[in-house]
Amino acid sequence: MLKRRLYCIHMLHIGSLKVKSNLILAPMSGVSDLPFRLLNRRFGCELAFVEMINVRGLGYKSMKTEHLLTTTDQDKPLGVQLLAGEEKWLKRGLDILKKYHYDILDFNAACPARKVTRRGEGASLLKDPKKLQGLLAVIVKTSKVPVTVKIRSGWDKNTINAVEVAKACQDAGIQALFIHGRTKTQEYSGQVDYTVIHAVKKALQIPVIASGDVFSAQLAKKMFDETGCDGILVARGAFGNPWIFQEIPFFLKHGKVPVRTGVDAIVDTMVEHYKGCIDFYTPRVSVSIFRKFFGWYTKGFRGIRPLREKSNSVKTAEGMLQIIEKCRGYAVSPVRQSHIHDTACTQE
């Protein structure tokens, strides 16, 4: 059994990159856009990733793909995660990326989506560690920034090969490894396997950053305790909850999470986030973009369904702002109250 020790947020070294916090915001398709990243940074996130980039989109010079790579001076340090399955497309994508500025380059060998794996990309590479190693060697040879990879525990319960895959990745020259503690076939269901992550951590000499079900500060501590990981990748836990980047450091230091009983902090943050979407997209596009975020922010709001239904049909930016403001009159369940904090709370 892993010996328990006291964890705290500390500096993380990934090759030449040094970040003050070992809590990292994951790349999430349809979520990790510039407004989302900037908001989470204000609450304590330091290193964040753009949405996963398909090298084919780069190769075809897709405007949508280029828009995903939009950043600002405040959006640093920044990571880019690539999805590829063929060396020729990978090389083309790496060549195009030379005109962009970022601080870390990650390779996705973890995405479980069928449309991805059937092309031989994402988690399908777990079935062929040698091919994955070869693709990573191409990136390491080309990249001027630290290279990392994200994997899963295996393809299915009968092929848990994370340690073998991780060693092959390390041999390719990567400088840190991200691991989600589920198999491809599990996708995001079932239990996270902490023992696999711990085994990978013991087997490697490079930093290991763990991922999976980090929905609260308590679960973050469990991840540290059970795996001995060097850092944590926060993904779905940040949906409608940028406070998690304040909760985790505070909880690790003090053993408790700061709590407020009102909803004003959530509404104020929603307004800030939504206005960021308006600036980044267009007012019309921002309405459809923000609907999913509205659902996440209002999780646990009692009697919120009618207002959520209105948010799904509203057409104008002004209408969405009015709906957001109406949330101030709602009560929040005790479960959600653990996610309501003073926006002035600073990272410990």
BELMOWO-V884868 format. One record per residue. RES is the residue in one small letter. SS is DSSP state (a for helix, b for strand, c for the rest). Layout:
res={RES/RES}
ss={SS/SS}
This chain:
res={m/l/k/r/r/l/y/c/i/h/m/l/h/i/g/s/l/k/v/k/s/n/l/i/l/a/p/m/s/g/v/s/d/l/p/f/r/l/l/n/r/r/f/g/c/e/l/a/f/v/e/m/i/n/v/r/g/l/g/y/k/s/m/k/t/e/h/l/l/t/t/t/d/q/d/k/p/l/g/v/q/l/l/a/g/e/e/k/w/l/k/r/g/l/d/i/l/k/k/y/h/y/d/i/l/d/f/n/a/a/c/p/a/r/k/v/t/r/r/g/e/g/a/s/l/l/k/d/p/k/k/l/q/g/l/l/a/v/i/v/k/t/s/k/v/p/v/t/v/k/i/r/s/g/w/d/k/n/t/i/n/a/v/e/v/a/k/a/c/q/d/a/g/i/q/a/l/f/i/h/g/r/t/k/t/q/e/y/s/g/q/v/d/y/t/v/i/h/a/v/k/k/a/l/q/i/p/v/i/a/s/g/d/v/f/s/a/q/l/a/k/k/m/f/d/e/t/g/c/d/g/i/l/v/a/r/g/a/f/g/n/p/w/i/f/q/e/i/p/f/f/l/k/h/g/k/v/p/v/r/t/g/v/d/a/i/v/d/t/m/v/e/h/y/k/g/c/i/d/f/y/t/p/r/v/s/v/s/i/f/r/k/f/f/g/w/y/t/k/g/f/r/g/i/r/p/l/r/e/k/s/n/s/v/k/t/a/e/g/m/l/q/i/i/e/k/c/r/g/y/a/v/s/p/v/r/q/s/h/i/h/d/t/a/c/t/q/e}
ss={c/c/c/c/c/c/c/c/c/c/c/b/b/b/c/c/b/b/b/c/c/c/b/b/b/c/c/c/c/c/c/c/c/a/a/a/a/a/a/a/a/a/c/c/c/c/b/b/b/c/c/c/b/b/a/a/a/a/a/c/c/c/a/a/a/a/a/a/c/c/c/c/c/c/c/c/c/b/b/b/b/b/b/c/c/c/a/a/a/a/a/a/a/a/a/a/a/c/c/c/c/c/c/b/b/b/b/b/b/c/c/c/c/a/a/a/a/c/c/c/c/a/a/a/a/a/a/c/a/a/a/a/a/a/a/a/a/a/a/a/a/a/c/c/c/b/b/b/b/b/b/b/b/b/c/c/c/c/c/c/c/a/a/a/a/a/a/a/a/a/a/c/c/c/c/b/b/b/b/b/b/b/b/c/c/c/c/c/c/c/c/c/c/a/a/a/a/a/a/a/a/a/a/c/c/c/b/b/b/b/b/c/c/c/c/c/a/a/a/a/a/a/a/a/a/a/a/c/c/c/b/b/b/b/c/a/a/a/c/c/c/c/c/a/a/a/a/a/a/a/a/a/a/a/c/c/c/c/c/c/c/c/c/a/a/a/a/a/a/a/a/a/a/a/a/a/a/a/a/a/c/c/a/a/a/a/a/a/a/a/a/a/a/a/a/a/a/c/c/c/b/c/c/c/a/a/a/a/a/a/a/c/c/c/c/c/a/a/a/a/a/a/a/a/a/a/a/a/a/c/c/b/c/a/a/a/a/c/c/c/c/c/c/c/c/c/c/c}
